């Protein structure tokens, strides 16, 4: 039996959205740009069955993939749960069979041997295929038209890690993808396997290394010459898992690390730099400039996730769960194993940041991300279901001028991760659209915001109005029409 | 472009639900009875594209069919818009091409010749097929598993009327269906064609007659020996249609009529009885007892629909749009053309009433319907999006004892039409479940109520929780597992 009524946190706007849905043509307020042609793919998660551990990480929700397809000034919507082996096993049983996030010791005995991934983190299009990713297992391949789940993909048997990152990087100049898996040989293993795939999706190289200690290695950064592997703070071990705990704890005594490996080198060439306590989830971009490597990233000061407890028993400290636009500089000529770090803007931001994807590996001028603008109060009277912090604005950070442009959707809205879409292949950096999903608490619905990325202060160009609350997004990507072939007619709008 | 923002009546809870959706296993509060096995099929409508006439009848919304499938104490949900030719034409154009309800003179010229039905009124299962009905055209056949639209059905060419009622009657003892079409030969025509189909769905008989004047003949009643055809008040004409008006007006000077035809007779045997001003939409049941015919029906005193204007220009009068449980008695031995009418309960009710379907044509003890219990106030503070009257209760009217049992879902809920489900084939009359969809304004979602029909005052047994607002239902039916073959596995729950 499925009953969420005992959990007060899963009510109102936050009650689980447990449906597959399709809208052949969406309602739009404003006018969709005619040159906006392609698909915005979102991935996130919801509890399809209530968690067996009430304090389990929300990172453990069942993956839900959705698409907004744009063409001719019209847009369609489709969303579907990823039919992972876990989802199917729960559905058959009619209840939650899986325990804590990434701790198979806490699962029901009946699902030992069944892949436990929820595949809820990042959509990926590469080599003409659409995937959903979660860093604890292989990609799930998805039919881009029906959103049906085709199954796990191991790159024709060439991908040997048991896990695949949620944040591979695609070189915009070559189409090469750099992917990796950590805990590659099993839970709590120190092994990291790194792969390069050509633009057709074929594995061309593999190399392996071990991390100084097992931690979350959620994202990497890519330059023309180097791959950067950041991690820190989160710890796990087989002992911890056998004790029946959630996979990760936070150890504030642990150094943060960034490994730098030449793209033409291999695992033995990795060089480890060390830094202070940091929670390293996402990166903006990086460049190799002479003998220096520069990384832009919104790392948090400390543990961001309240559901991953501090191992010393101290309470989670929200005042230190803050991220800023940071620049880290690594001197490859120096013998020191430390980096220089600057906070470029004193504004606390969300760490789900984006850049113009054509500038990945290169010097870029603009970073985009959500943040909470304290000068914009939330209308608690009209949007009564608010719970927790509201990301009420998007920002464009200009690294050249230090200027911050802001977009504000209204005082009853909260914003999810933004995504930058270049106006066309030849447009200057930052010329295009900033899009992202907003939760409208007053109307109990979601809206997709489309703003001119160069005119954020003027407000949006259009809003796509959904008649329901869309599930929470973790990450979204923009897919050009030419990236997925075939990506044929889906319902009303064929983008 | 689709934009409903200019219509203040289509906001909040009443904003159009424009999606197809599926939930493989629904959330349930309470416990579903193990003997509740089968499918609740609902039909209603939403505007997929905004109406081209802002004052058009809500009866003109695009048909949306949905199913709740019950088995083993679990339940799944699926809903899909009926892909009528009209729906497809609008989707292709990206806008509303159709004008006023049942007035083809007000349509865009591009859709002349395209069936304009919205097929949004009643689901029907007969002869092993599922249909959606609207009285202005033929049934649309629906795949019971996918809910895909198969297309219009003319009974292998044997059904000659251009229209098919939303309320055919199925004799529970023989499986024979009595169906009819009014305005059978075209808009404003006085022709009524009547058909009998055997339990396999084959046309066995046809007869025809003309009505005294053209009016809404929405429902009929069936006894062992007679068919009753009620109508009255609503008027139309080709002149009216050419003037570009909505199909129906209300003429308070018109008599109401009920035609009684022997089931083994034909059109020339019909006998017309006349009565006072009445708005005759739905019937409960009827019986032939000796030379008398008794009809139970919740007819309204006057025009119920504000969007069908009074032809004398007077404003719509909500105080006269009231229905009661009425008994009408017709003496076939008498030469008089009038009937005797009694109001059996002084409580104003909704006219969407139901009985135990096994008692159709026979004397029945119980009538079920929704009503507004004035002793149960609505919580305007928590359910702030309320607009219009709230049906806040279900009632079981006991025709033997005159007792009224009541079910109340809570002070933030409004109820849609109820449906009675016998506990099993041999259960006594009224032993079973009363189910119906509730709008929960506080949580902005819909809930399916399942109550013990003999214990309404004790509250429901279970609620199926939908994570969204389900579209409004006009009518719903209960389908036993053996009525649709094959009705195979659909997602999680195979009922």
Interface residues (C-beta under 8 A of the other chain):
Chain A: X1 X2 X3 X4 X5 X11 X12 X15 X16 X17 X18 X19 X20 X21 X22 X23 X24 X25 X26 X27 X28 X29 X31 X48 X73 X74 X77 X91 X94 X443 X444 X445 X465 X467 X468 X469 X492
Chain B: X1 X2 X3 X4 X5 X11 X12 X15 X16 X17 X18 X19 X20 X21 X22 X23 X24 X25 X26 X27 X28 X29 X31 X73 X74 X77 X91 X94 X443 X444 X445 X465 X467 X468 X469 X492
